[in-house]
Amino acid sequence: MRKNSKIHPSPLYILSPGQMMVAGFGFLILLGTVLLASPISSANGTSTSFIDAMFTATSAVCVTGLVVVDTSIHWSIFGKVVIILLIQVGGLGFMTLGTLVALIFGKKINLRQRILIKEALNQDELSSSVKLIKKVLKYTLLIEGLGALLLSFAFIPQFGLLKGVGYSIFTSISSFCNAGFDLMGRVSGEYSSIVSYYNRPLIVFTISALIILGGIGFPVIINVVNKRNFKKLNLNSKLVLVTTAILIAGGFLMIFLGEMGHALHGMSLWEKFQVAFFQSVTTRTAGYATIDLTQFRESTLFVMMILMFIGASPASTGGGIKTTTAAILFIAVKSFIKNENEITVQHKRINVFTFRKALGIFIIAITIAVLGVYLLSITQDPKHFDILSYSFEVSSALATVGLSLAGSYHLNGVGKVIIMVLMFTGRVGSLTIFTAFISENKRKRVRYPEAKVLVG
């Protein structure tokens, strides 16, 4: 060995944790695209266009649910298996499953991998990252298994044993991962979601429970299981649970009251309750529908866009700016109105960095959404879309929800690319993407003189 030889680090070790997350999700999408574009993945045995295969792979990995071909009709059994595997990996995160594989083969998790796990699950500590991964996998299998079991009582009598079990597993994974992909195209028509089950409580409430559990985040689930008492929960869990409950209840009331004499007209009171509750739950993260959304008033659709924009919770399978971000901003405004020096909640102080991060996420998301609507408006056929449809599609993609008014299949090639970028941004996180490619400035020791700027 020569004295002056140098050991060059692997390219993966040069990447920052944020860049690794972007690269990891990008690789999954590329792999899914290749598999879905192959003839074996389509029901008729022909190749799917690259753009449609990539759109489907992106939607699956980013657990969104927007589709340009009907999942049940277009894809073969192999294609559907590929889609549900992409959803599972995308929902849990590639680092979670990568860690599982390493543990199975007896590999040690090094410091860099622990840092990546910490980033992927939005944690503050490295010490318990591997234990957290094990619990995430344990609860995922438990919840998805229980969901599939409950759904099988409805699907097996309708579809038979093998098909019923397959539909139950697919729907359970898609629901818990907040993906919104469904296999009901052959049951109630193309792109119809689960509208034919709007009055089936077993299906409505099982899927709703799976969506909520997937949307509150793994740290919250673990904290609730460990403490089993709301007062003993940490502040993050309390904020998530309270905000989630307020959003679900508020969304339900607005949809129920706004549509009870309109889109819900002709239904029984119990059926109206089920539809309004389900749409409030699924709008924030999942993308299923038990009613044709084009029947809703514009006011109701506007409320749904707000729910989509807020989305799920940190370290969950859902998207959006997150419940805690919205909660922090609301608390900060309340503190400003009361002229308090610090942002406090539950006798705890929220540090300035957390507030700045929440504000940054909110501003970036608003900016991206506005840009997305503008780009769609100048590239799409106005015959299929109007400003409400553009805004709804963008909100759905950026929050990885999966609901559509005009139908994503009406998008042209440019529109599909725009929506793919929005889905990817929503899943990985706009802040993660920005910081992944912007070098971090070293903290300056110099403090500049304070300037007074008039605001308000």
N, C-alpha and C positions, 0 to 999 in steps of 0.2 A: 504494500500500500504506500502511495506517495505521500510525502509529508504535507504538501500543499493542497491535497485533495479536499474538497468541501462536500458536505452532505447537504443536498438541497431538499428542503421540506416539500411534502406533497402539496399540490395546488390547493387541496381542500383545507389545509392548515393555514393558508394565506388568507382565506376568506374570513370575514367577520361572521359572528352568529347570524346577523340579519341577512347577509349575503348568502349564507348557507341555507337559510329558510327559503329565500327566493329561488335559489338554484334547485333545492329539493322539490318544491312544488312544481317548478318548471319542468324538471325531469319526469315527474309523475304524469304531467299533462302530455308531454311528448310521447312517453311510453303508451299511455292510453290512446292517443291519437293513432299511433301505428297499429295497435291491436284492433281498434274500432274501424279503421279504414280498410282492413283486410276483408275479403269476401266471406270468410267464415263467421264474421260478426253480424252480417245482415241476414234477415229472414229469407230473402230471395236469392242469396248466394252471390250477389254482385258487390263490387267494391263501393263503399260510401265515399263521397267526395271528401277531400282532405279538410276543407273548411268546416263541413258539417261534423266530421269525426272529431276535429279539434274543439269545436264549440261544445259538443257533448262531453268530451273528456274534461274540458275546463269546467263546465257546469257541475260535473260529478266530483272532481277533485276539490273544487271550491264549494262543494255542498250547497249548490244554488237551486237547481231544479228547472231552470229555463231550458227549453228544448226547441230544436228546429225540425226534428222528426219525432213521431210518436214512439215512445219507448216500447210499448207493448207490441205494436204492429211492425215497426221497421227492423228491430233487432232480433237476432236469433237467440237461442238459449245461451250460447257462448258469449254473445255480445252483452246480454243482460247480466251474466256473471261478471264480466269485465267491469261493467258500470257499477255494480253493487260493491265490488272490491275497491274500485277507485273512490267510491263514496265512503267506505269504511276507513280506508287509509287517509283520505282527505279530512274526514271528520275527526279522527284521533290525532292526526299529524304524523308525518313520516318519521319524526324522531321517536315517537312513542313506539311504533311498530319496529323501528330499527333497533331500539333498546331491547325490545322483547326478543328479537332474533339473537342478539348478542348474549342475552341472559340464558337462552335455551342452549346455546353452544358453549356456555361456560366462559364467555369472554368478560374481561373486566371493563367497567365503564370508566374511561379516563376523565381528567379534569375538563378537557375541551368538550367532550360529549355531555358532561353534566351542565356546562354553560349553555349548550344548545338546548338541552331539555328545559333549563330554567327559562330561556327566552321563549321557547315554544309554548310553555304552560303559564307564562307570565308570572313567574315566582320570584321572590326576593332572595331566597336562600339556596345554596348548592347542596347542603348536607343531606337533605331528605328527598332529593330529586328522584333517585332510583326507587325508593319506597313509594313515592307518589305515582310513578309510572305503573308499578305493580297494582296499586289500588285502582288506578284509572282503568286498566285492562280488566280487573276483577269485576268492577261495577258495570263496565260496558257489557261484558258477556252476560252478567246477571240481569240487567235491565232489558237488553235486547232479547234475551232468551225468554223472559217473562212476557214481554210484549208480543213476541211471535206465538207463544202458547195461547195467549188470550185471543189474538186475531185468528188463530187456527179454528176456534170454535165457530167463527163466522165464515171463513173462507173454505174450509174442508167440505162442509155440507154443500156449498155452492159449486166448487171446482173439482171435488174429488180429493183423495188423499195426497198424492204426490204434488199435484199442481197447487192444492190448497196450502200445503206445507211450504212450498216454494214462494208463493205469494205472501204468506205470513212472514217468512224470514226477510224477504226483500223489503216489504213495507215497514217492518219493525226497524231494520237497520237504517232505511231511508228516513224514517221519522225521528229516531233518536239522534241521527247525525244532522237533522234539520235540513235534509236535502230536497225533499218534495218530489222525487221521482216516483212515478206510479206505473202500474201495469194494467190499468183499467181501460185502455183504449179500445180493446175488443169487447168490453162490457157495455160501456156507455158512449162510445164514440171517440174519435181522435181528439187529443188534447183536452179531454173532459175532466181530468183529475178524478176525484172520488165523489162527484156530484150525485151519483146513484145511491150513495150511502148516507145522505144528509140526515136521515131519520133513523139511523141504526146506532143506538147509544153505545153498544159494545165497541164498535169501530171508531165512532166519533171520540169517545172519552179515552179509549186506549191510545189512539194516535195523539190526542191532546196531551196526555200524561207523558208520553215518550218525548214529544217536542219540548215540553216544559223542562223535563229532567235534563235533556241534552242542552237546553238553552241557558240554564242557570250556571253551568260550569262545574267541572270536576272538583275543584277545591271546595266549592260550596257543598256539594253532595257529601264529600268526605267529612267536612266540618260538622254538618248536620248529623251524620251517622255517629260521629265520635262524641258530640256534646248532647244531642237529643233534647236540648232545651234552648229556646230562642234567646233567652237572656245571657246564656253562656257562649253564644256564637261570637266570632270575631266581627269587627266592624264591616269588613268587606262582605261577609255573608249576610249580615243584616241589611246592608244597603241593596244588595242584589235581590234578596227575597221581598223586601218591602217595595222596591221599585218595580219588580216583576209583577207583584200582586196589583199594584196601582195601575200599571199599563194594561194588564189583562182585564181588570174590572172596568177601567175607563173606556177601553176599546169596545168591550162588550156592550156597555150602556149606550155609547154613541151609535154603534151599528144597530143595536136592537131598537132604540128609539127612533133613529133616522130612517130605518127600513121596514119597521113593523107594518106600516100601511102602504109600502111600496114594493120592494123586491121580495119581502117576506109575506106579502099579502096572500091569503088563501091557505097558509100553513096553520096548524094548531099552535097553541101557546108553547107547548113542549118542543115542537119542531122549530119554532122561531128561536127559542132559547138555545137549542143545540147548534143551529147555524150561526147565530150571533156570537156565541161563546167560541166555537171552533175557529171562525174567521178572525176573532181577536187574538187567539193563541197562535194560529198559523201565519198570520200576516207579519208578525215580528221576525220570524226566522225561517219558517219551514217551506211555505209555498204551495201547500195543498189547498184545494178549494172544494166546498160542498155546495156551491152555488155559482152560477154564471155571474162573474163580477161586472160584466157590462150592464147588468140590470141595476147596479147600485147608483145612487145619486152621486153627483160630483163632490158634495160635501163629505159623504162617507168615504169616497176614494181618497180625498185629501187627508182625512184622519188616518186611513190605512198607510199612506205614504209617510206620515210622521212616525207611526209605529214601526214601519220598516226601517226608517232612518236610524231610530234608536237601537233596534235590534235586540240581540241576546246579551250575554254577560261575558266578561273576560275568561279565557281558558275554557271556553265552551265550544260546541260544534257549530254555533251560529255566527252571524256577522253583525253589521251595523256599527255605530260608534260605541256601543255597549251601554248597558244600564247604569253602570257606575260612573261613566263619563257624564251622562245626563244628570245623574244625581249630584255629582260634585259641582257641576255648573249651576244647578238650581240652588244648592246650598250656598255657593259663593255669591249669587245674586241676592239671596236672603240676607247674608251677612253684610253685603254692601248697603242694602236698604235700611238695615238696623244700625248702620254706621259702626260696625264692630271692627276691631283692629285685626282680628284673625278669623279664618274660616274654621268653624267648629261644628261638630255633630256628635251627639251621644257622649258629651264631656271629653271628646278627643279632638285634637287639632290636626287639620289637613295641611300638610306642608306645601310650600309655594311651588315646588317642582311638580307635585301631583296636579295642582290646579293648572299650571302652565301646560302640562302634558294633555290634560283634558281639553283645555281651550284650543291647543294646537290640533288635536284630533278632530275637534268640531269644525274649525275653520278650514282645515284641509279637505274634510269630507264635503262640506258645503261647496267649496271651490271646484272639486272634482265633479260633483253632481251637476253644477251649473254648466261646466264645460262639456260634460257628457250630453246634456240636453241640447246644448247649442250644436254640437257636432252631429247628433242624430237629426236635428231639425233641418240641417243643410245638406244631408246626404241621403235621406229616405224619401220614399214616395208618399206625399201627403194624402193619397187616396186611402191608405191604410192607417196612417198615424195623424194625430193632432197633438197639440202641446201637452194635454193631459196624459195621452198615451206615452209620449216621449218621457215625461217626468216620472210616470209610474214605472216604465221599463228601466230607466236609469236607477231609480231608488231601489227597485227589486234586485237589480244586478249588483249594485254597490253594497247593498246590505245582505247579499247572498240569500235572498228570499225565494225567488222562483215564480212569482205571480206575474201575469202579463195580461194587459187589456186587449191590445191589438193582435197579439200572437207573435212570438219571436221568429216564427217561420216566415213571416212577411219581411223580415230584415234582408237587405241586400248584403253583398260581401263585406262592404265597408262597415255597415251597421253591426254585423256579426263580430267583426274584429273589435269594434268599440265596446260592445257588450262583454266580450271575452276579457278585455283589459280591465273593465270595471269589476267583473267577477273576481279576477285574480287579485286586484287591489283590495277588494273587500275581504277576501279570505286571508291573505297574508298580512294585511294591515297597511294602510297608507303610510303611517308613521314609520313602520318597519322598512318599507320600500324606499322611502325618502332617506332615512338614516343609513340604509345599506350602501348607498352610492354617494353619500355626501360625507367627506372626511370630517371627523370631529375636531373642532378647534380646541387647542389647549387653553385652559383657563388663564385669563390675563390677570395679573396682579394689580394693574393700574385701574383705578376707579375714576371714571370721567365725571366732570361736574354735572350736577342735576339741572335739567332744563324743564321749564314749565310749558305745558301744551294744553290748550283749551279743548275740552271734550264735552259732548252732550249739549 
